[in-house]
Amino acid sequence: MTARELETFVFARRGALLAIPAVVLAAAGKPSAFSIAVGLPLAFLGEAVRAWAVGYSGVTTRGDHVMAPALVTAGPYAYVRNPLYAGNAITALGFALAFTGGNRPGLRGVLVAASLATLLAVYAVIVPHEERFLRATFGDAYDAYAAAVPPVIPRLTPRGSQQGTYDPSVIGKAESRTFVTFAVMLAVLALKVRGR
């Protein structure tokens, strides 16, 4: 398998790959009241970042192939090139913290680190895949955008030149799977707390 074939393979299966740490947390996690109080606000913040980004990027973010009918540089994309993934990282950290508060410190560290490492490994493969598509599709416009906006750590101020409009009507359709996954994680968390 070539590097490009691996990128395509991982991109098409990114949802399933990112579900692995969620399943491990659901099975091995032991939440505490404190860990839930710390983790859930982060999880909700991450999903809010995702919803904000999807309002600009639309439903094209859910496909098995990279698509972009236009180069979006407004909203969260004016601060960071990968706001969906930044939101996912915040959500993953939030759930990892929420689920592991009652685990022994060593196991808690392993569960949190493994959850984030899985996410980072997936994104390390698919971000170059997406950026290659965007560079080939939008050329100099993407190069200028990439030079001005960081890939992971957001700018403190938005990039000056922005294009794209916010359409909240696409969020429900684009995020339906994410909302279901989020709700399942909340339900499992509640069941684990009740079962203690």
N, C-alpha and C positions, 0 to 999 in steps of 0.2 A: 504494500500500500504506500503510495507516494504521500508527501506532506500535504499536497492539495486535496487528495482523496480523503485523508484523515480529517482535514478541516471540514470538508463537505459532510462527511459521515457524522462528526461530532456536532456540527451545526444543526443537522436534521434531527438529531436525537438529544439536543441540549436539555429539553424539559425532563425527559426520562433520566438522564444522567444527574441532573440537579435534584431529582426526587430521591435519589439514594440516601443522601445525608438526612433528608426529612424522615425517611422510614427508619433509619438508625436512631435518630433522636426520639422518635415516637416509641420505639421499642426499648431503648436503653436509658432514656432520660428519666430523671426523678426531680420534678419541679418542686420549688419551694415558693412560699408567698413572696419572699423578697426577690427571688430570681424572676418571677412573673412580673412583679412591679417594675423591675428594671428592664426586662427583655421585651415585654409587649409594646410599650411605647415606641421602642426602636423598630419593631416589626411593622407597626402601623405607619411610622414615619417612612420606612422604606417603600411600603405600598403606595403611600401618597406621592412619593417621588416618581414611582413607576406610572401612576395614573396621570400625573402632570406631563410626563414625557410622552405617554401614549396619546394624550390629547393633541399633541403636535405631530407625532409620527404616524398615527393611525393604525389600522389593522395590518399593515404590511409587516409589522414586527413579529407576527405569529406564524409566518410561513416556514416551510421546510427548506426554502431557498432564499438567498438574500435578495431583497427587492427594495427599491427606493424610487418612487416616481418623481421625487424632488429632493434636493438637498435641504434638509431642515436644520436651521441654525438659530432658531428663536426659542424662547422659553428656557427650559433647563439645558437645552443644547447650546445655549449661549455661554454657559458656565462650564460644561463638561461634555466631551464627545460621546460618552456612553452612560447617559443618565439612567437608562433602564437597568444596566448592570450595576451601577452605583446603588440604585434602589434595591436591587436584589441582594447586594452585599449587606446593606443595612438590615433588611428583613431577615436574612440568614443569620446574621450576628444576633439579632433580637430573639429569634426563636431558639438559637443554640443556647443563649444565656437563660432564657425562660425555662427551657426543658431540663437544664442540668444543675439547677441550684442545690438539689439534694444529693447529687452524686459526690463520691469521694473526690477531693481536689485533683488528684492525678487523672482519674477517669474523666472528670469534667473538662480538664485541659485538653485531653485527647479528643473528646467528642466535639468541643468547640473548634479546635484546630483542624480536625479532619473535615468538619463541615465547611469551613472557610477554604481549606486547601482544595477540596473538590470543586468548589465554585471558581476559585482562581485558576485551577488547571483547565477547566472547561473554557473559561474566558480567554486564557492565554492561547488557546487554539482557535477560537472563533473570531476574536476581534481582528487579527490580521486578515482573516478570510473576508470579513465584512469591509475592512478598510481597503483591501485590494479592489473589491467590487466598486466601492464608492469612488476611489481614485480613477479607475477605468471609466466609470460612468460620468463623473463630474469634473475630472481633470483639474485644471488650475484652481477652480472655485473650491474644490475639496482641499487641495494643497494649502491654499490660503487659510481656510477654516482650521485645518489640522495644525498649522503653524501658530495660530492664535489661541486655540482652545485645547486644554490638556485632556488626555484620554481618561484619567481616573480621578485625580484630585481636582476638585472644582476651582475655577478662578474665583476671586473675591468679588469681582465686578463682571457684569455680562459683556460679552464681545459687542463692539459697537454695531457692526453691520450684521443684521439678522433677517432671515427670511423664514416664513412659515406662519401658519395661523393656528390658534387653539380651537379645537372642536370637541367639546366634552361629550357629544353624542356618540363618539366612537369608543369611549372608554369601556362601556358595558360589554360590547361585542369583542373588543380586542383583549380585554382582561378577564373574560368569563372563566377560562381555565385557571388563571391565577387566583381569582376570587374563590373558586371552589377549593383549590389547594389550601388557600389561607384559612378558609372556614373549617376544613378538615383538620388542619393543625390546631386551630383554636378548640375544636371539639375534643380532639385527643388530649390536649393539655387539660381541659376541664375534667375529662374522665380520669386522668391520672391524679389530679388533685382530689377528686371525690373518692378515689379508690385507696387513698393513703390511710 
